[in-house]
Amino acid sequence: MTRCYLSNAIGFEKNAIIQEDITFGKAHYSWKIIANLYETSLSKMGITIKNVKRPEIFQTDIARKTLDVQPGDFHLSIKPIEEIRYFEGIPNYFVCGWEFAEYPDHSIEGNPFYNFQNILKKADKILCWTNYQAQNLQDLNIKAEVLPPAIITDLPSAVQKDSLSPIKAWVFDTMKKPDDIDTVNIFGYNFDNYAEKIKFLAILNPFDKRKNFGAMIEAFHAFAQDRDDVVLFVKIISDEKRFGAIHTNEFLKTKCNIKGQSDNIIFFSDLLSSLDMNTLYSLVDFYLCSSSVEGLNLPIIEAMRFGVVPISTWNSAMGTYLSEHISYPIASAKVRDANSSNILSSYMPFTHYPTTKADVLEALHAAYQDKKQSPSLYQGKSDAAVQLVHNKFGQEAFEAQFHSIIGGDLEQ
């Protein structure tokens, strides 16, 4: 039986003494979600998963015997590039979700693990989330294939509006005085209040500059000013210990210099169950994304499997699966500079695609008009979004690609 030695421990998780995992809202948490999806996808194929925190310590035959490594086993590393370590003696496949076209080819600050090209060249193959990464790596003569995990397409039977748990939320209001008390709203059990509205959803970390959070809120605020039939739900990604939805207005006021108030923009940061997230996706009409660059953008794909229509930039990874048939484009400008907001941007320029309030506002108007005046056009995009997720990110697609890319290697 084929076994996969899967390594996805990041940073302190590699320490055997510290029994702690990266949790919701922490840096690199998205990698843990992706790793779980790969593990589920492989397990459904009958492949046994053996987690290994430090693959680099098994350098010799006798060391590998302690793990009972057998012919046909392989190593799959699912983590940021600088965290990847090589597993001697078996095929190595490194998952790549790097969101930029540029890959450093030298050590930075004396750290050889920031020489991304050198690390990736050690793999038998790089498994990329999208064609975007694969093409960028192939341009650097690095062996790369496309193998995203399956975004599970089995929809839960219960996605009723009354199954959404009560959620603490705050409305957009940066006009309050510092000593004013924030009013906590509860939505979920009373979702009927929004039944007649066109509902938009965004999921993001406000501190991630790539999300263009300020431009998104400014645009929607302007868009909603003369409309009472729209609402934007913003799911704030945070650990709730240092930052949460309750702090979002202050963030927008002090960090983005945005002034305004609207009951039609709602922030929440509660950790939701899978059932609640699926229910939320099933209740909204549009997913709003103003990102300047993404490696995959899992939330937009999760939303599409419920027929939610994206209003999004089409840059980086999104440009490989979004089109006019399933989404509304937000214009963005191609820029290569040191303002791309990644860990290495102070050492070299990177390509990203910032957008503006005007760009987001134009896309919102187009989507709203179709939803109101051309419901069949909207429904066509919704149906196409569901089909795309099934065809491109379903279990059948994963298994076919796995056998094509890796199957032959393991049979040799």
FISEPA-271338 format. One line per 4 residues: number of its first residue (from 0); their letters; for each residue x negated, z negated, y of N, C-alpha, C. Coordinates in steps of 0.02 Angstrom, whole numbers, plus 50000, padded with zeros to 5 digits. Each point is the difference from the previous one (the first is absolute). Last residue first. Layout:
! residues N
NUM) A) X,Z,Y,X,Z,Y,X,Z,Y | ...
END
This chain:
! residues 412
411) QELD) 49610,50525,50150,49934,50026,49984,49958,49948,49962 | 50223,49969,50095,50000,50027,49933,49931,50024,49978 | 50052,49917,50221,50002,49945,49952,49999,50023,49928 | 50006,50156,50183,49938,49961,50004,49998,49947,49945
407) GGII) 50197,50131,50032,49946,50037,49967,49935,49962,49999 | 50188,49906,50119,50010,50004,49927,49943,50034,49963 | 50028,49979,50246,49961,49950,49964,50003,50009,49924 | 50114,50151,50156,49939,49980,50035,49954,49958,49957
403) SHFQ) 50216,50081,49922,49962,50058,50024,49931,49980,50028 | 50156,49835,49930,49975,50037,49942,49958,50059,50022 | 50103,49876,50170,49951,49959,49965,49970,50038,49941 | 50179,50097,50120,49937,50004,50037,49945,49960,49965
399) AEFA) 50216,49990,49911,49976,50068,49994,49932,50007,50034 | 50113,49795,50021,49975,50009,49932,49971,50070,49990 | 50104,49947,50208,49939,49961,49990,49970,50014,49931 | 50209,50093,50052,49947,50034,50037,49933,49964,49989
395) EQGF) 50191,49900,49911,49985,50062,49964,49943,50037,50033 | 50085,49806,50106,49960,49985,49941,49982,50063,49961 | 50043,50028,50265,50036,49971,49943,49954,49989,49941 | 49966,50106,50228,49979,49931,49990,50037,49965,49944
391) KNHV) 50034,50233,50063,49930,49990,50020,49975,49930,49983 | 50228,50079,49954,49954,50053,49977,49927,49982,50011 | 50176,49852,50076,50003,50008,49927,49947,50049,49975 | 50024,49973,50231,49970,49940,49971,50001,50005,49924
387) LQVA) 50106,50173,50118,49927,50002,50009,49968,49939,49967 | 50236,50014,50007,49971,50045,49952,49924,50003,50004 | 50122,49874,50160,50006,49970,49934,49965,50043,49947 | 50014,50089,50216,49953,49944,49998,50002,49965,49932
383) ADSK) 50155,50173,50046,49933,50027,49988,49948,49944,49996 | 50222,49946,50058,49996,50020,49929,49930,50025,49983 | 50041,49948,50226,50004,49940,49959,49993,50016,49926 | 50016,50176,50154,49934,49968,50005,49998,49938,49956
379) GQYL) 50206,50108,50017,49952,50043,49965,49931,49971,50000 | 50169,49897,50126,50008,49986,49929,49952,50042,49958 | 50010,50038,50234,49970,49934,49985,50003,49987,49925 | 50109,50190,50071,49928,50009,50008,49963,49935,49984
375) SPSQ) 50234,49995,50007,49978,50036,49939,49924,50012,50003 | 50113,49901,50187,49990,49954,49944,49976,50035,49936 | 50007,50049,50262,49988,50043,49941,49987,49956,49939 | 50052,49903,50214,50033,50065,50006,49991,50045,49941
371) KKDQ) 49910,49770,50018,50066,49998,50030,50037,50067,49995 | 49777,49976,49918,50041,49951,49965,50071,50000,50026 | 49838,50134,50109,50019,50027,49935,50046,49952,49962 | 49913,49927,50206,50046,50057,50011,50023,50029,49933
367) YAAH) 49835,49831,49999,50066,49973,50019,50051,50057,50006 | 49773,50056,49964,50030,49970,49941,50071,49975,50014 | 49874,50085,50181,50015,50053,49952,50034,49973,49938 | 49925,49847,50166,50056,50039,50024,50021,50054,49949
363) LAEL) 49806,49873,49956,50060,49960,49993,50062,50038,50022 | 49788,50097,50035,50019,50002,49929,50063,49960,49987 | 49908,49995,50217,50024,50067,49986,50024,50006,49927 | 49896,49799,50070,50067,50007,50028,50029,50068,49985
359) VDAK) 49776,49954,49941,50047,49964,49956,50071,50010,50024 | 49829,50092,50133,50003,50034,49935,50051,49967,49954 | 49955,49900,50209,50038,50062,50008,50007,50037,49934 | 49864,49805,50009,50071,49984,50007,50042,50063,50003
355) TTPY) 49771,50041,49880,50021,49969,50063,50074,49982,49997 | 49771,50036,49817,50061,50029,50026,50022,49961,50062 | 49757,50052,49839,50045,49958,50039,50061,50038,50026 | 49814,50032,49806,50051,50041,50032,50050,49957,50039
351) HTFP) 49721,50010,49892,50067,49971,49994,50047,50039,50046 | 49722,49989,49899,50057,50041,50021,50066,49962,49988 | 49747,49893,50055,50044,50020,49947,50059,50040,50029 | 49724,49904,50064,50067,50023,50018,50040,50021,49938
347) MYSS) 49809,49800,50004,50004,50073,49998,50071,50021,50018 | 49930,49771,50009,49936,50029,49980,50000,50076,50000 | 50188,49850,50044,49951,49985,50052,49932,50031,49984 | 50189,50015,49850,50008,50044,50059,49952,49984,50056
343) LINS) 50046,49901,49769,49937,50034,50015,50002,50041,50065 | 50187,49875,49901,49944,49953,50000,49934,50032,50021 | 50225,50103,50099,49982,49981,49932,49935,49960,50003 | 50135,50121,50188,50022,49935,49973,49988,49992,49925
339) SNAD) 49951,50181,50174,50045,50012,49943,50021,49937,49964 | 49850,50073,50200,50059,49958,50009,50049,50005,49943 | 49787,50124,50054,49986,49934,49972,50059,49953,50007 | 50020,50276,49974,49965,49954,50044,49990,49933,49965
335) RVKA) 50137,50250,49991,49944,49972,49961,49958,49956,50047 | 50268,50116,49979,49946,49971,50040,49946,49975,49953 | 50253,50148,50018,49940,49987,49960,49943,49978,50045 | 50274,49965,50037,49942,50038,50022,49940,49982,49956
331) SAIP) 50287,50008,49963,49941,49957,50010,49940,50045,50017 | 50297,49991,49957,49939,50035,50020,49943,49950,50009 | 50210,49979,49834,49978,49972,50063,49934,50032,50017 | 50212,50089,49829,49930,49987,50019,49994,49966,50068
327) YSIH) 50187,49994,49792,49996,50021,50070,49930,49983,50025 | 50094,50055,49733,49984,49952,50052,50003,50032,50069 | 50030,50111,49781,50018,49931,49983,49991,49951,50058 | 49955,50241,50007,50055,49997,49952,50024,49929,49986
323) ESLY) 49809,50063,50137,50064,50005,50036,50060,49997,49953 | 49781,49874,49919,50012,50067,50026,50067,50000,50036 | 49801,49831,49853,50055,50008,50047,50005,50071,50026 | 49824,49929,49849,50065,49997,49966,50060,50003,50047
319) TGMA) 49763,50013,50064,49999,50031,49933,50067,49997,49965 | 49947,49901,50218,50001,50072,50005,50000,50036,49933 | 49974,49762,50026,50070,50022,50007,50006,50075,50003 | 49783,49892,49997,50034,50003,49935,50071,50027,50005
315) SNWT) 49879,50052,50216,49965,49969,49944,50041,50005,49935 | 50156,50049,50204,49927,50003,49995,49975,49968,49935 | 50226,50035,50114,49984,50037,49940,49924,50005,49990 | 50191,49819,50122,49944,50045,50010,49986,50034,49934
311) SIPV) 50249,49914,50025,49930,49979,49991,49951,50052,50026 | 50256,49920,49914,49981,50025,50067,49929,49978,50008 | 50157,50023,49762,49946,49979,50044,50002,50034,50068 | 50203,49931,49820,49966,50058,50029,49945,49977,50048
307) VGFR) 50124,49894,49768,49987,49987,50071,49958,50058,50027 | 50073,49965,49766,50031,50050,50042,49993,49987,50074 | 49902,49877,49812,50070,49981,50011,50036,50049,50045 | 49771,50022,49952,50032,50002,49933,50072,49977,50003
303) MAEI) 49859,49997,50195,50025,50066,49982,50034,50002,49932 | 49891,49800,50079,50063,50014,50035,50030,50067,49979 | 49788,49941,49917,50051,49956,49971,50068,50013,50032 | 49818,50109,50093,50016,50030,49935,50054,49958,49965
299) IPLN) 49914,49921,50202,50039,50060,50014,50020,50034,49935 | 49859,49806,49990,50069,49986,50020,50042,50062,50012 | 49761,50021,49944,50046,49983,49945,50071,49985,50023 | 49779,50118,50092,50063,49979,50032,50053,49987,49947
295) LGEV) 49752,50085,49999,50056,50018,49957,50066,49991,50037 | 49793,49979,50115,49972,50021,49936,50053,50021,49950 | 50002,50018,50282,50020,49961,49942,49964,50026,49937 | 50023,50013,50299,49964,50020,49939,50022,49952,49944
291) SSSC) 50103,49993,50212,49950,50050,50019,49959,50023,49940 | 50266,49901,50016,49930,49988,49983,49954,50057,50021 | 50250,49936,50017,49961,50031,50054,49925,49993,49988 | 50263,49984,49872,49928,49990,49992,49962,50038,50055
287) LYFD) 50264,49923,49895,49963,50019,50059,49927,49981,49992 | 50234,50060,49846,49940,49959,50001,49956,50025,50056 | 50284,50011,49951,49936,50030,50017,49943,49950,49993 | 50227,49945,49936,50004,50073,50002,49932,50033,50010
283) VLSY) 50086,49753,49874,49978,50032,50063,50001,50076,49993 | 50054,49840,49821,50048,49991,50054,49981,50037,50064 | 49869,49983,49792,50062,50036,49985,50050,49998,50058 | 49792,49880,50009,49989,50072,50001,50065,50039,49991
279) LTNM) 50012,49768,49977,49988,50019,50069,49989,50075,50007 | 50016,49910,49784,50065,49999,50034,49993,50022,50072 | 49805,49973,49876,50036,50059,49977,50069,50004,50033 | 49874,49808,50043,49969,50059,50031,50036,50064,49979
275) DLSS) 50071,49799,49902,50018,50003,50071,49969,50060,50034 | 49942,49961,49776,50071,50018,50005,50021,50006,50072 | 49783,49923,49953,50006,50072,49987,50072,50023,50006 | 49942,49788,50144,49995,50017,49929,50004,50076,49992
271) LLDS) 49906,49888,50230,50061,50018,49965,49986,50015,49926 | 49896,49857,50222,49980,50033,49939,50062,50014,49959 | 50005,49980,50273,50008,49964,49936,49974,50042,49942 | 50015,50054,50244,49937,49999,49961,50006,49961,49936
267) FFII) 50138,50143,50225,50001,49948,49949,49937,50005,49958 | 50141,50108,50240,49938,49985,49964,50012,49946,49947 | 50147,50197,50155,50001,49936,49965,49936,49992,49959 | 50145,50147,50202,49934,49999,49968,49992,49930,49971
263) NDSQ) 50192,50055,50126,49998,50053,49950,49930,50009,49969 | 50066,49854,50185,50027,49972,49939,49998,50050,49942 | 49839,49983,50225,50049,50040,49965,50022,49964,49937 | 49823,50000,50239,50043,49960,49956,50051,50047,49968
259) GKIN) 49740,49998,50149,50065,50026,49983,50038,49952,49956 | 49730,50077,50075,50053,49958,50027,50068,50030,49981 | 49719,50009,49926,50066,50029,49996,50052,49950,50026 | 49744,50003,49952,50025,50003,50069,50069,50034,50003
255) CKTK) 49848,49939,49809,50023,50068,50012,50028,50010,50070 | 49914,49787,49922,49953,50048,49971,50018,50073,50017 | 50136,49812,50075,49931,49987,50020,49951,50053,49976 | 50239,50014,49950,49993,49986,50072,49927,49995,50021
251) LFEN) 50060,50028,49771,50016,50061,50037,49990,49990,50075 | 49971,49811,49861,49949,50051,49985,50012,50063,50042 | 50161,49831,50006,49941,49981,50039,49944,50049,49989 | 50193,50031,49872,50013,50014,50071,49940,49982,50043
247) THIA) 49992,49948,49768,49994,50071,50014,50012,50017,50073 | 50005,49785,49865,49948,50012,50050,49998,50072,50024 | 50151,49920,49829,50013,49959,50059,49949,50012,50056 | 49979,50099,49781,50047,50035,50043,50014,49961,50065
243) GFRK) 49772,49935,49897,50062,50019,49968,50045,50035,50049 | 49735,49875,49951,50040,50047,50038,50061,50018,49959 | 49846,49839,49922,49971,50008,50067,50041,50046,50044 | 50078,49945,49784,49964,49938,50017,49973,50005,50071
239) EDSI) 50118,50177,49875,50045,49949,50028,49964,49935,50020 | 49916,50223,49918,50001,49945,49951,50043,49942,50024 | 50043,50270,50053,49957,49945,50020,50003,49945,49948 | 50122,50245,50086,49957,49979,49945,49953,49946,50025
235) IKVF) 50253,50085,50084,49933,49983,50020,49961,49976,49939 | 50221,50162,50047,49974,49951,49952,49926,49988,50017 | 50217,50098,50143,49927,50003,49993,49978,49943,49954 | 50233,50155,50074,49975,49940,49966,49925,50008,49990
231) LVVD) 50192,50117,50172,49935,50005,49967,49983,49932,49970 | 50236,50147,50086,49965,49937,49994,49935,50012,49962 | 50234,50130,50135,49936,50003,49964,49970,49930,49997 | 50203,50074,50123,50011,50015,49930,49935,50007,49960
227) DRDQ) 50044,49972,50244,50016,49937,49966,50011,50009,49926 | 49864,50125,50224,50035,50008,49937,50014,49932,49971 | 49864,50054,50196,50066,50029,50014,50039,50013,49936 | 49784,49896,49988,50028,49973,50061,50070,50026,50015
223) AFAH) 49837,50053,49816,50060,49960,49987,50035,49977,50063 | 49792,50129,50002,50049,50038,49961,50067,49963,49995 | 49811,49894,50097,50026,50052,50044,50056,50039,49967 | 49890,49843,49868,50035,49965,50054,50031,50050,50048
219) FAEI) 49860,50081,49830,50067,49982,49975,50040,49963,50053 | 49778,50060,50055,50041,50060,49988,50069,49981,49977 | 49840,49828,50026,50018,50029,50065,50047,50059,49992 | 49910,49906,49805,50051,49957,50031,50021,50027,50067
215) MAGF) 49827,50117,49886,50062,50001,49962,50055,49960,50034 | 49781,49995,50088,50033,50064,50014,50067,50005,49964 | 49866,49811,49954,50024,49999,50068,50038,50063,50018 | 49890,49983,49788,50061,49958,50005,50030,50001,50070
211) NKRK) 49817,50125,49859,50028,50018,50066,50066,49962,50013 | 49837,49997,49805,50073,50006,49995,50033,50021,50065 | 49762,49950,49966,50018,50067,49974,50076,50010,50000 | 49892,49791,50056,50008,50047,50055,50020,50070,49977
207) DFPN) 50043,49752,49899,49968,50062,49977,50012,50054,50053 | 50101,49785,50017,49929,49998,50019,49962,50062,49977 | 50234,49960,49946,49990,50016,50071,49928,50002,50021 | 50107,50061,49760,49962,49943,50027,49986,50016,50073
203) LIAL) 50216,50101,49846,49931,50006,50026,49970,49933,50018 | 50234,50163,49938,49965,49946,49967,49926,50005,50020 | 50268,50093,50078,49927,50007,50003,49969,49939,49967 | 50259,50140,50029,49958,49947,49973,49927,50018,50010
199) FKIK) 50277,50060,50088,49930,50020,49994,49960,49940,49974 | 50278,50091,50020,49951,49947,49990,49930,50029,49986 | 50256,50044,50121,49947,50038,49967,49940,49954,49997 | 50255,49899,50008,49941,50022,50037,49955,50045,49958
195) EAYN) 50203,49880,49931,50016,50061,50038,49941,50026,50039 | 49983,49799,49868,50026,50052,49956,50011,50066,50037 | 49917,49769,50062,49962,50061,50015,50027,50060,49962 | 50087,49778,49975,49998,50008,50073,49967,50065,50019
191) DFNY) 50011,49919,49774,50057,50040,50021,50000,50012,50075 | 49850,49853,49882,49975,50067,50014,50056,50048,50021 | 49970,49748,49947,50048,50031,50046,49978,50071,50019 | 49871,49866,49852,50067,49989,49973,50053,50032,50045
187) GFIN) 49791,50040,50084,49995,50007,49927,50069,49993,49971 | 49873,49896,50233,50036,50058,49975,49987,50007,49926 | 49972,49819,50223,50001,50007,49927,50038,50064,49983 | 49853,49890,50225,50058,50035,49974,49994,50003,49924
183) VTDI) 49893,49843,50213,49993,50026,49933,50066,50032,49978 | 49878,49953,50249,50062,49995,49961,49989,50033,49931 | 49823,49878,50183,50018,50060,49963,50063,49988,49959 | 49934,49875,50234,50002,49991,49928,50021,50066,49967
179) DDPK) 49863,49960,50240,50065,50015,49970,49996,49993,49924 | 49815,49979,50159,50030,49939,49975,50070,50011,49972 | 49864,50181,50095,49963,49967,49946,50033,49938,49971 | 50154,50193,50101,49948,49958,50028,49965,49963,49943
175) KMTD) 50121,50243,49962,50011,49928,50003,49941,49966,50034 | 50022,50237,49945,50016,49980,50069,50010,49925,50005 | 49961,50150,49805,49938,49977,50031,50012,49977,50072 | 50137,50062,49761,50012,49972,50067,49934,49973,50027
171) FVWA) 50131,50105,49761,49949,50019,50049,50018,49973,50069 | 50090,49871,49781,50010,50063,50035,49943,50011,50049 | 50001,49861,49759,49999,49993,50072,50010,50068,50032 | 50045,49858,49742,49980,50058,50040,50003,49984,50075
167) KIPS) 50026,49912,49717,49989,49977,50068,49974,50059,50042 | 50159,50019,49777,49932,50009,50025,49997,49975,50072 | 50161,49997,49752,49995,49986,50072,49927,50001,50022 | 50058,50150,49788,49998,49929,50017,49998,49991,50076
163) LSDK) 50113,50199,49853,49943,49989,50044,50001,49928,50024 | 50172,50102,49866,49947,49969,49961,49937,49989,50042 | 50208,50111,50068,50008,49928,50001,49947,49964,49957 | 50011,50240,50020,49982,49971,50064,50007,49924,50000
159) QVAS) 49936,50133,49776,50059,49992,50041,49981,49964,50065 | 49884,50089,49788,49974,50008,50068,50059,49998,50048 | 49947,49979,49724,50034,49962,50053,49963,50009,50066 | 49924,50107,49801,50071,50014,50000,50036,49965,50057
155) PLDT) 49742,50091,50010,50038,49944,49974,50075,50013,50005 | 49820,50199,49971,50032,49961,50052,50039,49942,49969 | 49781,50153,49928,50060,49969,49971,50032,49955,50052 | 49790,50119,50028,50060,50034,50024,50064,49972,49969
151) IIAP) 49728,49926,50069,50052,49995,49948,50067,50025,50026 | 49762,50084,50060,50044,49956,50039,50064,49996,49959 | 49748,50059,49907,50072,50014,50001,50034,49950,50045 | 49746,50064,50055,50039,49964,49949,50072,50023,50003
147) PLVE) 49809,50176,50065,50031,49939,50028,50036,49963,49945 | 49813,50193,50006,50038,49962,49951,50028,49936,50033 | 49835,50239,50041,50058,49964,50028,50038,49965,49944 | 49723,50063,50025,50064,50025,49977,50056,49958,50031
143) AKIN) 49711,50057,50026,50060,49963,50017,50062,50036,49975 | 49709,49995,50027,50052,50018,49952,50062,49956,50012 | 49819,50081,50187,50013,49942,49957,50060,50016,49956 | 49895,50129,50190,49974,50013,49932,50004,49938,49956
139) LDQL) 50093,50031,50224,49935,49966,49998,49967,50008,49931 | 50215,50088,50043,49959,50030,50052,49930,49969,50003 | 50161,49907,49857,49975,50063,49973,49957,50037,50051 | 50111,49805,50069,49944,49985,49956,49971,50064,49969
135) NQAQ) 50191,50019,50138,49945,49974,50040,49938,49985,49957 | 50200,50066,49893,49969,50055,50035,49941,49977,50042 | 50127,49836,49887,49965,50044,49952,49965,50057,50036 | 50138,49848,50124,49935,49972,49981,49961,50048,49954
131) YNTW) 50214,50074,50060,49961,49989,50061,49931,49972,49983 | 50175,50031,49839,49955,50057,50009,49956,49993,50061 | 50086,49772,49893,50031,50062,50023,49948,50055,50002 | 49949,49785,49907,50071,49990,50009,50036,50065,50019
127) CLIK) 49769,49996,49850,50025,49992,50069,50075,49992,50002 | 49772,49970,49834,50072,50010,49994,50032,49985,50068 | 49743,50076,49900,50037,49961,50049,50074,50019,49992 | 49794,50007,49808,50047,50036,50043,50031,49951,50049
123) DAKK) 49810,49939,49880,50011,50061,49962,50050,50045,50037 | 49851,49830,50146,50058,50003,49956,50000,50064,49958 | 49842,49945,50177,49984,49968,49937,50057,50005,49949 | 50010,50074,50232,49966,50048,49956,49981,49971,49933
119) LINQ) 50097,49867,50176,50049,50043,49967,49968,50051,49953 | 49862,49854,50132,50040,49962,49952,50046,50046,49961 | 49874,50094,50175,49957,49981,49944,50039,49962,49947 | 50108,50055,50202,49987,50060,49960,49958,49983,49938
115) FNYF) 50048,49830,50162,50057,50019,49958,49985,50060,49955 | 49865,49806,50119,49983,50070,49989,50052,50027,49951 | 50000,49774,50058,50034,50040,50050,49977,50073,49999 | 49904,49832,49861,50069,50014,49976,50042,50034,50053
111) PNGE) 49771,49919,50031,50003,50064,49964,50071,50018,49978 | 49901,49853,50212,50045,49992,49943,50008,50066,49964 | 49876,49953,50210,49964,49981,49940,50042,49993,49938 | 50086,50077,50210,49979,49930,50009,49965,49974,49937
107) ISHD) 50094,50211,49932,50016,49977,50067,49985,49926,50005 | 49928,50235,49840,50014,49929,50005,50013,49981,50073 | 50059,50250,49925,49941,49958,50008,50022,49926,50002 | 50147,50194,50005,49951,50021,49950,49935,49961,50006
103) PYEA) 50289,49987,50065,49930,49985,50017,49953,50020,49943 | 50232,50120,50053,49976,49951,49952,49927,49985,50016 | 50240,50125,50120,49928,49986,49999,49983,49944,49951 | 50224,50071,50046,49966,50058,49972,49925,49987,49992
99) FEWG) 50193,49802,49985,49965,50042,50048,49963,50057,49965 | 50127,49816,49893,50045,50038,50043,49966,50046,50049 | 49961,49893,49738,49970,49999,50067,50038,50048,50046 | 50027,49931,49757,50054,50006,50048,49976,49999,50071
95) CVFY) 49915,50024,49720,49983,50007,50071,50062,50009,50042 | 49898,49910,49740,50058,50020,50039,49981,50001,50074 | 49844,50034,49771,50011,49961,50060,50060,50027,50038 | 49884,49999,49739,50045,50035,50045,50016,49954,50059
91) NPIG) 49815,50025,49775,50022,49966,50060,50043,50045,50043 | 49910,49970,49722,50018,50042,50057,50028,49959,50058 | 49826,49876,49844,50065,50031,49989,50016,50044,50060 | 49792,49876,49990,50014,50013,49929,50067,50031,49985
87) EFYR) 49950,49847,50225,49954,50038,49958,50030,50012,49930 | 50113,49963,50247,50003,49969,49933,49957,50044,49954 | 50011,49957,50287,49996,50044,49941,49999,49960,49936 | 50118,49941,50250,49939,49990,49961,50005,50040,49935
83) IEEI) 50128,49971,50266,49994,50031,49934,49933,49984,49968 | 50082,49945,50227,50007,49948,49949,49990,50027,49930 | 50001,50134,50202,49943,49955,50005,50001,49945,49948 | 50183,50158,50019,49938,50031,49975,49942,49951,50000
79) PKIS) 50248,49905,49968,49964,50036,50053,49932,50023,49976 | 50166,49976,49802,49982,49954,50054,49966,50041,50056 | 50047,50025,49734,50053,50010,50050,49989,49950,50056 | 49880,50118,49762,49989,49955,50056,50050,50017,50055
75) LHFD) 49963,50035,49720,50037,50024,50058,49992,49949,50056 | 49881,50076,49745,50003,49954,50056,50037,50033,50058 | 50008,50032,49712,49977,50025,50065,50010,49948,50054 | 49989,50058,49705,50019,49957,50056,49974,50030,50066
71) GPQV) 49947,50097,49788,50067,50019,50024,50025,49956,50056 | 49828,49899,49826,50002,50070,50021,50072,50019,50020 | 49948,49743,50029,50002,50048,49946,49996,50072,50027 | 49956,49715,50064,50007,50068,50026,49992,50049,49942
67) DLTK) 50009,49743,50022,50023,50042,49945,50014,50071,50025 | 49905,49808,50120,50066,50025,50019,50031,50044,49945 | 49784,49910,49975,50040,49941,50015,50070,50019,50023 | 49836,50165,49962,50029,49976,49938,50042,49937,50012
63) RAID) 49870,50097,50173,50064,50035,49990,50034,49978,49935 | 49786,49916,50051,50048,49974,50049,50069,50032,49990 | 49821,50077,49871,50019,49933,49977,50050,49969,50049 | 49906,50211,50054,50045,50004,49942,50024,49932,49979
59) TQFI) 49934,50022,50256,49968,50012,49936,50052,50004,49944 | 50055,49954,50234,49951,50055,50003,49972,50020,49932 | 50190,49855,50129,49997,50021,49930,49954,50061,49993 | 50060,49895,50210,49957,49953,49962,49993,50020,49927
55) EPRK) 50139,50114,50171,49928,50014,50007,49956,49953,49959 | 50246,49987,50024,49976,50049,49951,49924,50010,50002 | 50175,49809,50075,49932,50019,50019,49971,50050,49950 | 50228,49921,49983,49987,49988,50070,49932,50027,50023
51) VNKI) 50190,50075,49809,49931,49977,50005,49982,49993,50073 | 50226,50043,49815,49974,49990,50067,49930,49971,49998 | 50149,50158,49833,49957,49941,49998,49969,49992,50069 | 50215,50146,49868,49963,49983,50061,49961,49936,49989
47) TIGM) 50108,50212,49839,49990,49928,50008,49956,49987,50062 | 50174,50210,49942,49930,49983,50011,49994,49925,50014 | 50205,50137,49969,49973,49967,49941,49927,49983,50006 | 50152,50095,50168,49972,50051,49956,49973,49970,49935
43) KSLS) 50086,49865,50175,50056,50039,49974,49977,50056,49954 | 49840,49870,50115,50031,49961,49947,50059,50038,49969 | 49892,50090,50190,49959,50006,49940,50031,49963,49941 | 50106,49982,50211,50001,50070,49978,49961,50010,49935
39) TEYL) 49996,49788,50106,50065,50014,49969,50003,50070,49973 | 49808,49941,50119,50003,49962,49937,50066,50013,49965 | 49971,50092,50214,49959,50035,49950,50004,49964,49933 | 50108,49895,50177,50035,50062,49983,49960,50040,49948
35) NAII) 49904,49805,50090,50056,49983,49955,50038,50062,49978 | 49832,50025,50162,49970,49985,49934,50055,49982,49949 | 50064,50033,50225,49982,50063,49968,49971,49988,49930 | 50047,49812,50131,50063,50034,49982,49984,50064,49962
31) KWSY) 49821,49883,50090,50026,49964,49942,50065,50032,49976 | 49897,50081,50196,49963,50020,49941,50026,49965,49937 | 50084,49941,50212,50029,50064,49977,49963,50025,49938 | 49922,49807,50118,50056,49987,49955,50031,50064,49972
27) HAKG) 49809,49964,50162,49994,50034,49935,50057,49985,49952 | 49982,49829,50195,49963,50063,49999,49994,50025,49928 | 50209,49843,50041,49928,49995,50006,49968,50070,50000 | 50237,49959,49965,49980,49995,50070,49926,49995,50011
23) FTID) 50092,49928,49763,50038,50041,50048,49976,49987,50071 | 49818,49932,49822,50073,49994,50002,50030,50042,50056 | 49769,49966,49828,50022,50026,50065,50076,50003,50000 | 49886,49818,49841,50010,50072,50005,50018,50018,50072
19) EQII) 49862,49790,49851,50047,50018,50053,50003,50076,50005 | 49849,49810,49887,50058,50028,49966,50055,50015,50051 | 49724,49960,49995,50057,50000,50046,50059,50035,49966 | 49800,49988,49881,50016,49930,50017,50062,49997,50045
15) ANKE) 49899,50207,49930,50036,49968,49945,50021,49929,50016 | 49963,50217,50164,49970,49935,49985,50041,49964,49947 | 50063,50209,50101,49949,50009,49948,49968,49935,49979 | 50162,50020,50178,50032,50002,49934,49949,50009,49944
11) FGIA) 49947,50005,50239,49998,49934,49968,50032,50000,49931 | 49966,50240,50079,49973,49943,50037,49999,49936,49959 | 50144,50166,49881,49971,50016,50065,49975,49936,50032 | 50088,50120,49746,49984,49939,50038,49962,50019,50063
7) NSLY) 50080,50146,49817,50031,50003,50066,49990,49936,50039 | 49944,50153,49756,49971,49952,50047,50032,50010,50068 | 50039,50059,49719,50023,50009,50069,49969,49947,50045 | 49977,50129,49752,49972,49942,50034,50012,50010,50074
3) CRTM) 50131,50107,49781,49975,50009,50068,49974,49933,50025 | 50045,50130,49746,50006,49941,50043,49969,50015,50067 | 50108,50129,49759,49962,50004,50062,50011,49937,50042 | 50013,50016,49727,50042,50000,50060,49956,50000,50062
END
